[in-house]
Amino acid sequence: MPERTQTPPDQPTPSATNIPEPLRELLTAMSEALTLPSPASTPEDLSRYEGAVAERMHLVQLAIYDVLGDDATDTRWEAEYLRKVSAKPVRYRTPEQWLADLKRTAAGETGTQDAPDVPA
């Protein structure tokens, strides 16, 4: 296992405060885009979750390509766009929603046929 490198004592330790604000904003938006609620363990919910993760990863990759490309894309615009498209609810059930559906079914109520919208 490789050893961790130490910062020499005469050099400042890198910190998050050294990251320029537009880049920090973009990195935060990327992290938020890739943070999704856990799915229920049903095949349908897992499949929908995997689709949501793949879509979010694709959006983050596009933002990276845009920022690193020659078109001088504004990082703040990329961050705002990622937040906008990531705000759309995902279409799968969380474990809590799945359990609530099971309890309703056991109580004789009808559960939802389609997966509800889950805030991202």
N, C-alpha and C positions, 0 to 999 in steps of 0.2 A: 504494500500500500504506500503510495507516495506521501512524503512528509509535507505538511503545510509549511508554506514559506512565511517567514516572519518579516515584518517591515523593519528595516534598520532603524535604530533609535534616533538617528539624526533626520529621519524623514517623517512627515506627518502621516498618521494613519488615515487611509481613505475612509470617507464616511458619506452617508447619504446626502449630507449638506453640500457636498461638492458637485452634485448632479445638477445641471442647469434645469430651471423650472419647466421649460417646455418638454424636455426629455423626461423629467420626473412625472409630469402629467400624462405623457404617452405611456410610460411604463405602468403607471397606476391603472390607466384605462385597459391596458392589455391584461393585467392581473385580474381586474374585475370581470373582463369578458370571459376569461378562462375559469372563473369560479362559478360553478353551477351547483344547485342543490342535488343531493344524492337521490338516485332513482329507487323506486320499489324494485324488488327482485324478480318481477315477472318478465318473461321474454319481451312482451310488448313495451313495457316501460324501459327496460334496458336498451332495447333497439332504438327507441326514441331518444334516450339519453345519449347514446353513441352518435346518433345523427346530429344532435345539438352540439356535442363536443367537437365533432368534425367540422361543422359549420363555423363555430367560434374560432377554431384553430386556423381555418382557412382565412377568416377575416383578419386575424392577427398577422398571419403570414403576408397578406396583401398590404397591410399597414407597414410592415417592415420593408417589403420590397419598394413601396412608394417612398419611404423616408430615405432609404439607401440609394434609390435610383437617381437619375440625373434630372428628374423633373422638378426638383426643389419643392416638394410637397411640404406644406406647413404642418409641423408636428402637432400643433394645437388643433388644427382641423381634423387630423387623423384621430386624435384622442376623443374629440367630440363625436365624430362619426362612430367610432367603436362603442362609445357609451350609448348612443342613440339606437344602434342596431342590437346591442346587448340588452337593452331595456325591454325588448319584446319578451313576453312570457314564453316559457318552454312548455311543450305539450306532452308531459309525462307526469306520473304520480310519484310523490315522495313516499317513503315507507309509512309516514304518518297518515297520508291520504289513503294509501292502500289498506291500512289497518282500519281506518274509519269506514271505508267501503265494506270491508269484511264484517264489521260490527253491524252496519245497517242491513246487510244481507241476512245476517243471523237473526236480526230482530224483525225480519219480514219486510223491510223497506226495500225499495229498489235502489241499487247503486248506479253510479254513472256509467254509461256505456263507453263514452269517450274519455280519454284522459283529460283532466281539468288543466287549465292554465296555471302554471306555477310561476310566481314572480322569480325572475332571474337573479 
